[in-house]
Amino acid sequence: MSDIVLSLRGVRKSYGASEIIRGVDLDLRAGERHALIGPNGAGKSTLFHLISGNTAPSAGEIVFGGQRIDGWSPQRIARAGLARSFQITNIFPKLTVFENIRLAVLRRHHLQYAFWRVLDRATAVREDTERLLERVRLQAYATSLAGEMTYSAQRSLELAMTLACDPQVVLLDEPMAGMSSEETAYTAELIRETTAGRALLIVEHDMSVVFDLGERVSVLVYGELIATGTPDEIRAHAGVREAYLGEEVAA
């Protein structure tokens, strides 16, 4: 039985005469941490949009859990078990940390988030929310407004919201962007812990994080995958060094 949970075959995306994604083939295995790297403008975020249903491919197919999902809505894809975060923090700043996570948990429980008094009595929702607070180490911030937390804490909150639907596959788009080295190390370890047992596809520019966290690495340049391999294989790949990494990373 194949351990591939997400498969892209011949995926292309064009906007008029501009071809952004040029025939990408990519497999994500169950439980693996897979990093996607490439220079700015390589098409990494566009590829994430295609996988998560925010835009439809111009050609090719995307298969998740044995079903073609290209053309599905983002909501349907999320319900099927594939969740993603965005480059820009996607939280509700005027709500508390607890309320933000609870909103995300509701989707899994198929409850209407407008009925607050009903939700307060929903034991399962509350327990799931508290469990996620603990997993991302935000218990002390449960009653804090999300918009008043530090940037790294907001990213931890977004990670909790991404995990709220208990996804089989998690897509994280530059989760360490804008962080200090200390915040980056903390967040990388948090991602390692909270995504254990799930397939992770992560876009990240910090090469120390990529090579430490990723079990396999794929390199996207001008909309084409030029290499996929272990971190050591990518470090040693002459074409990757020339196109993106630079000799200092190989050294």
N, C-alpha and C positions, 0 to 999 in steps of 0.2 A: 504493500500500500504506500502511495506517495506521501512524503511528508511536506509537500509544497502546499501552502495555504493561500498564497496570492501569486498569480502568474500574469505577466504582461507579454503579449506576443504581437510584434509589428505595430506597436502603438505610435500613432502620429498625431500631431496637432498643428494645424495651419490657421493663420489669420490672413485671409487674402492670399497674396503671393509669398508671405513670410511663413516659412516652416519652422516652428519652434521646437517640436519634438519629432525626431526623424527615425522612426522605426525601432523603438526601444523594445528589447526582450529582457525581462527580468523575472527571477523567481525569488520568493521569500519563503523560507522554510519555517515549519512550526517551531516556536520557541526560540528562534535565533534573533540576535541583535545585528542588524544590517545597516551600515552607514552609507548614505548617498552624498558624495562630495562633487565639487566642480566649481569653476570660477563664477563670478557674478554674471548673470545673463545666460547661464548654461541651460536653463529650463527646469531647474529642480522644483521650484514652487509650482510651475505649470504641471509637472508630472504628478505632484501631490494633488493638485486640483482635479486632474483626470481620474486618479485612483479613488478619490473621495466623493466624486460625483458633482463637484462644483462647476465643472465644464465637461463636455462630451468630446471624446477623441474624434478626429477626422477619419481615422482608419485604425484597424487593429482591434484586438479584444483584450479585455481585462476579466480574469476569472478569479473569484474568491469563493472559497468553500464549495467548489465544484459547480458554481453558477456564474454565468456571464453577468457582470454588473455594469459594464459600460452602457450608459443611457439611464441608469437608475438615479433617483434623486439622492441627495446627501442623507436625508432622513431615513430612507429605506436602507441605504448602505450601513448607516450607523446601527440601525435595528438588527441588521444581519450579523453585526459583530466586528465592524471596522470603524475605529474612532481616530480622530486627528486633532492636533492643536495647530495654531497658526503662528506666523512670525510675530504678529502684533497680539499682545495679551487680549484675550477674549473673555472678559469677566463683566459682572455687573457692579460697578464701583460704589453705587449707593446702597447696596445690600451688604449684609454681614457675610463673613466667610462661611458660616454655617448655612445661611440662606442660599448662597451661591451653589454650594455643593448639593443642598437639598433639591434645588431646581433641576440639577443634572440627574440626580437619583430618580426623580419623578418619572422621567422618560422610560426608565426600565420598568417601573411599576405601573405604567399606563394610567397615571392619575392626573387630574386637572390641577395645575399649580396655583390657580386663582383661589381655591378654597382653603385658606390658611388654617382655619380652625379644624377642618377635617384632617389636614396634614399633621397638625400638632398631635392628633390622636393616632396617627398612622405609625404604629410601633416599628414596622419593618423599614419604613422610610427613615425614621429617626436613627435606628440602629445602623443602617447602611451609611448614613451621613456621618455618624460618629466614628464608624470604622474607617472611613476614608480620611477624616480629619486626623486620626491617629497615624494612618499609613504615610501621610505626607508631612507629619510632624507639625501640624497647625492647631493642635488642641488649645493652646494658650491664646490663639487669635480667633476663636470661634465667634465671639461677639463683636469683633472689630470690623469696621467698614472695610470692604475689600480695596476701595480706592485710596485708603490711607496707609496701606502696608507698603513695605519696600518692594522694589521691582522683583527681586528674587523670590520673595514670599508670594507675590502675585503669580509668578510662574509655577510655584508649587501648588497654588490653588487651582490654576488652570490644568495642571497635571491630574489633580484629584477629579476635576470635572470631566476630563477626558476618560478617566478610568471608571467613571460612575456607571456606565452601561455594561461593565464587565466585558470589554471587547476581547476578541481573539487576536486581533491585529491592532497595533497602535502606531500611528504616524505622528512624529514630532518634527515640526519645522523650526529649526534654529532655536531650540529651547534655551541655549546659553547666551544668546545674543545680548550684548550690553552689560554683561556681568563681570565682576572682578574675578581674579584668579581664585580667590577663596570661595566666592559664591558659585563659580563654575564647578569646582571640585565637589562642593556640597550637593549641587543639583545633579551632577553626573552620577554620584553614588545613590541619590534618591531615585533616579530613573532606573538604575540597575536593580535596586530593591523592588520597586513597585511594578516593574514590567517582567519580573522573573516568571517564566512559564508562558509568557505571551510572545508573539512575534512582534519585533520592533523594527520599524524603518525610520531612520532619523537623518535629517539634513542638518549638518553642522559644519561650521568653518574652522573651529578650533581643532587643529590636527592632533593635539595631545588627547583630547576627548575622543576623537574618531578612532584613533589607534588603540586606545585603552578600552573603550566601550564596545566597539564594533568587532564582531566575530568574522564578518565578511564586509568588504567595502566595494562599492561600485562607483565608478568615476564617469560623470556626465560632462561632456564638452560640446558646446554648440548643438545641443539637442540629441547627441549620440552617446551611447555608452561605449567607452573605449577600453574599459577593463573592469573585471570583477574578480576578486580573490581575497585571500587572507590579508591582514594588515602587512605582514612581511612581504607577501607577493606584490602588493601595491607599492610599498616603499621601494622595491627593487625594480619596478617596471619603468623602463627608460622612457616610454611614450608618456606615461603619467607624469614623470618628473618634468619632461619637456613642456607638456601642455598645462600643468597646473601646480604640482607640489613644489618644485624647485629643488635644487641640489641640497640645500640646507636641511630639508626634511629627510631626504634619503640618508644624509650623514648622521 
